Amino acid sequence: MTDAAAPPATGPLADLRVIEMGTLIAGPFCGQILGDFGAEVIKIEDPRVGDPMRQWGRSLPKGQSPWWPVIGRNKKSVGLDLRTPEGQAIARQLIASSDVVIENFRPGAMEKWGLSYESLAAENPKLIMARVSGFGQTGPYSQRAGYGLIGEAMGGLRYVTGEPDRPPARAGISIGDSLAAMHAVMGITMALHARERTGRGQVIDAALFESVLAVMENLVTEYDLTGYIRERSGSILPGIAPSNAYPCAGGDMILIGGNGDTVFARLAEAMGRPDLKTDPKFVSHAARGQNQAELDAIIADWTGGQKLDDLLALLEAKGVPASRVFRAPDMLEDPQYRAREAIVELPHPVFGKVKMQNAFPKLSATPGQVRWPGPALGQHTDEVLQSVLGLSAERVAELREKGVV
């Protein structure tokens, strides 16, 4: 399936043109979100190898990455060698007719190619440039290489993730990159709003480490005021109880959140232990936090002799938050996922069909939409260069012969 057969863009950003000039996750995920909500996202890629995400993944079914259909979705792929003067000139022309440009190269790369914001904005004053990098565009670390794991470490997330008696763990996904992309999207939408008043664009400087730091709650403030350094605590949050993963019969696990006073009272009733509600060790939020390990042991002893599905039904009936630990198969079978259309299925030219997460969040009047999966490398080069820049087919063929596109 190509985008020509896909539904037209109808989201809130359908009047925007975005040039994506980045690779891997942080910049491209930013473009993915904008594309999900209707923006025309023109992705510029090296015409020889493309974005490395085309080959990333634990496995490559049919020789292709299962990651690319997701992060490349709703985008048009244009092959363009930015290391050539002609490629840089074409990029400049595309940006001149666009609203937003996204880049996640090491600071200075755009300037080296003659594509600094100052020079681009001189031709297109309304241009918004989102610059995503490990450490930001300024400061003594700005020129360092910075992947997501480095941002997670510097932003404080890695230190508090994992079991207390083991080295720091990772989240299992590239959360630092994704947080930076989301902050870049927030910056873009804020800049678009400001542009309505001023008529001018601006630069969004989204650093990986700061994007992680932004979600670290009161970690810095608590240390500043009390000297306390938050440590790794495994599957719990110290002082918040009960809120943990508990064993079930058959080797399953159940997550239970019963730390509120009224919720804990309902959990105690469900357990057949109404005495826990009035026990001085568990009678209040503070008391339960102080006796967290003992309370978790009591709950684990109760859950360990019961089947997961039986526990879920009982706790739902009692109004106690609980869940299985979802994996991909659970997501595909779950009625809430189906009712919300949280997973969509799209035609794919190689895989036949491919399932992936939908566009979030849901907007009531102008919702996002996954219109097509990640395109083939350079699939839209001719279309974009001819329709946007007015180049002739002969000129595009000449550029292709030179290796520029």
N, C-alpha and C positions, 0 to 999 in steps of 0.2 A: 504493500500500500504506500502510495506517495501522498504528500500533502495536497496534491491536486484533487484527490478523491475525499479529502477530509472535510469535516464541517468548517465553515468560516469562523474566524475569531470573533467572538461576541462579548468577551470579558471587559472589565473596566479599563484595561490598558490597550484596547484594540486600536487606538489611534496613535500608538507609539511605535517608533522604530528603534530597535536596540542593536548595537554592534557588540558582539561578544568576542573578545580577543584574549582568551585565556585557555588554560588546559587543566586537566585533572578535576578537582572537586570544587574548591572554594568559588572561583569565578563562574564555572559552568553551572553550579547549583543555583547561583544567583540568577543566571540567565534562564534556567529551567523554571524557576518560580515566576519570573516576569512573563515567560511564554505561556505558562499555564493560565495566566489571567489575561491573555489576548494579545500581548505585545508581539509585533513581528520581530523575531530574534534572528539576526543574521550572524551565524557563527563563522568566523574566519579561522581556517585551519591550514597547517602546512600541507600543500597539495600532494606531497609524497607519502607522508605517514599519518597525518591527521592527529587528532587528540589521542594521547596514550590511553585514555579511558576506553577507546575502541578495542583495546586488547587486555584490559584489566578484568580480573575475576578469578575465583578459585578454579573454575572450569570454563571451557570455551565450547559450548555445544555448537556443532556445525561450524566450528572455527571462528565463532563470533562471541564477543563479550555479552553476557546477560545484563551487564551494568549499563552499556551504551544506550539501549532502547529507553532507559529511564532518564538518565541525565542529559541525553541528547534530544529528548522529545520536544515537539512543537518548535523545533529550530530549523532554519535553512542553512545548509552547509555550503560554504564558498571556499574553494581552495585558493590560497593566496600566500605567496612567499614574501613575508614582511622584511626579509633581509635584503631584498632587491629594491633599488630606487623606484622601479615601476610598480612593484607591489605596495610600497609605502605611499606612492601617489594615488593608487586606486583606493587604498584604505582611507586616505585623507578625503577623497571625494565621497566615499560612502558615509563617513562620519559627518561630513558637511550637511548631509540630508537627513541626519538622524537626531533623535532626542537624547539617547543615552549610549555611552560606551562603557563596557566592563573590561577590566584587565586585571590579571593577577600574576604578572611577571615580577621579577625582582625590581625594586625601585631603580629607576634610571634607564630601563630597557626602552620604554616608550620615547623618552627623550633621545636616546641613541638612534632611534629610527626616524627622528624628526617629527614625532607625534606627541609633543608635549601638550599639556592642557592649554597653556597660554597660546600656542600657535593654532591649535584647533579651535579654541574659543574666539580667536580673532576673526575666523571665518564663520563661526556658528556660535554667537554669544549665548544662545539658549542651551548649549550643550551641557549635559550632566555627565561627569566621569566618575565611575565607581572604581576605586583602586584598592584591591584586596591583597594584602601581603602579610608576611609573618609578624613583622614588628612595626609596621607603619612606614610612612614615607619620610619621617624625620627621626632624629635621635641616633645615639652611637651604635645601635644594633640594626639600623635600617638596611644596611647592605648585606647582612647575614642571610644565608639560606634558612628558610623557616617553613617546615611542613606542619601539618596539623598537630602531630604529637608534640612538637616543640611548643606550640602555642598552648596546648593543654597543660604541659609541664609548667611553663612560665606563668600561666594564668591561674594556677593553683589546683586545677581539677585532678591531675594525675596523683598528687600527693594524698588526696583524701579518698581515692577510689581503690577498693580491694579489701582484703582481710588484714587485720592489724599485725599479724605475725608473718606477713609475706610482702614482697616488693610491691610497689604501686602497680595497679592493673589498668588496662584500658577499657573503654566502654563497650568494645565490640563493634563499633562503627566509627567513622571519621568525624566525631562530633565537633572537634575544633574547627574543621573546614566548614561544616554545615552551619555552625553558629556564626562564623564570619560572613558566610553568604547571606544568612538571614539579616544580619546587621547591615550588610550592604544594601539589601532590598529595602529595609526600613529607611536607610539614608536616602535612597533614590526616591521613594515616595514622599518623604519630607521635602526633598529638594524640588520635586515636581510641584508640590503645594506652594513652596516659596516662590517658584518661578512664575506662578500665576500672579503674584503681587509685584515682583520686581522685573519680570521679563528676562531675567538672566539665569544661567545655570551656575553650577559650582562643582567642587570636587568632594567626593565622599572618600575618606581615608579610613578603611576598615582593616584593623590589625587583628590577626588571629589571637594573639595573647590577650588583647583588650576585650575581644568578643567573648572569650572564656571568662575573663575576670568579671564581666558584666553580670554573669549568672551565678556568681559565687556567694550570693546572699550576704550574710553579715560576717563573713570570714575575716576580713581585714578590720572591720569596726570592733568586733569582739576582742581581737588581739590588742587593738589600740587601747581599749578601755579596761581590759582585765588581764592581758598577758596570756590568755588561753590560745593555744594553737590547735586547731581542729585536726584530728588524726583519722586514719582509716578505721572504719567500724564495720566493714563487711556489709551484711544485708540489713543492718539496723541504722537508725539515727540515735545516738546516745540521748537518753532522757525522753524519748518519744516511744511510748509503749501502751499496748502492744501494736507493733507495726513491723511485720517480719514475714519471712517465708517459713512455713511449717511442713513437716513430713506427713504424707498420707499413706495409707495401706497400698501396697503394690509399687512403691517407689516414686509416686507422684509428689508434687509439692503444691501447696496452696498459699497464696498471699492473703493476709488478713490485716486490715487496718481498723483497730478498735480503740484508738488512743483518746478520743473524746469521752467525756464522762457518761453521757447518755448512750453513746454507742457501746461503750464497754459494759454498761448495765445490760444491754440487749445481748451482747456476746456471752456474758456470764449466764444468762437465762438459757441461751442456746446450748451451752456446755452442760447444763444441769447443775451448775455451781452458783446459785444465787448468793451463797455466802461470800463470794469474792467481791461482791458489790460493797459490802460493809466491812471487809477486812481492812484494818488500818494500813496495811502495806500496799493496798491497791485502791483505796477509796477515792483518791484524787489523781489528777494528771501528774502532779509532782511526786506523789508517793509511788505511782506506777513506774515513773522514770527512775526513781532511786532503787527500785526492786525489779528492774527490767529483766535481768537474767532469770530470776526465780519465776517470774510471771511467764516468760517465754517457755520455760521448761514445763510448766503446768499445761499451757496450751498445746505444746508439742506432744505431750503425753496423751492428750485428748484426741488430737487430729490423727496421730499415728495409727490408731486402730480403726480408722474409717476410710471409706473410699472417697476419692476426690469429688465425684459427681454428687454423692449424697451430702457432703459437706457444703458444696456450693448451693444446693437446693435449700438446705436448712438455713444457712446464713442469709441467703436472699430473702427467705420468708421472714426472718427476724430483723431485716434491715441493717445487716452488718456488711460493710464493704469487704468483698472477697473476690479473688480471681484465680484462675489457673495461670500458669506462666506460659504465655502464648508463644508458639512457634509459627512458622509460615503455614504448615498444614492446618493449624487451629484457626488462623485468620481466614483461610479460604472456606472453611466450613461454618464459621460463626454467623448466627442470624443477625447480630447487630452490624457486623461488617456488611452483610448483604443488604440489610434495610437501608443503610447509609450509603451504599455504593462506594464503600471505602476502597475497594479493589475494582479496577476496570480491566477489560480484555480488549486488545486491539489486534487487527490484522497486521502481519509482519511478512515482508517479502522472503525471508529466509526461514524463520521459525514457524511460519504459518499463522500462529496466534501467540500473543505474549500478554501475561498478566502483570500488572504493576499497581502501585498505590495511586489513588486519584489525586486531584488538585485540592489542596486545603489552604485556608479555611473555606467553609461554605458561605457564599454570599447569596442573599435572598433574591436580589434583582439582577445582578451581573456576575453569575458564578463562573469559576474557572472551568477549564475543560482540557482533557488530554486528547488532542486532535490527531496526532500521528506519533509513532515512536521515532527514536533517533535515526536520522537519515544516513544514506551512504555518503562517503567522503566526496565532497565536491558536487553532490547531487543538484545543487541549485546555483552553481557558478554561472552558467549561461543565462539562466533566468534573471538573476539579480543584476549581473553586469549589464545586461541588455535593457531590462525594464527600469532599473533605478538610475543607472549612469548613462543609458542611451548608447552604449557601445554596439557596434555592428557585429554580426556573427563572424565576419571575417577578422575583425580586430580581436575578438575573444579567441579565435583559432590561432592567431598570431601569438598572443600572449601564452597560450597553452604550449605552442611549439617552443617558446623560450623557457618554459618551466616556471613562469611567473604565477600561473593559475593551474 
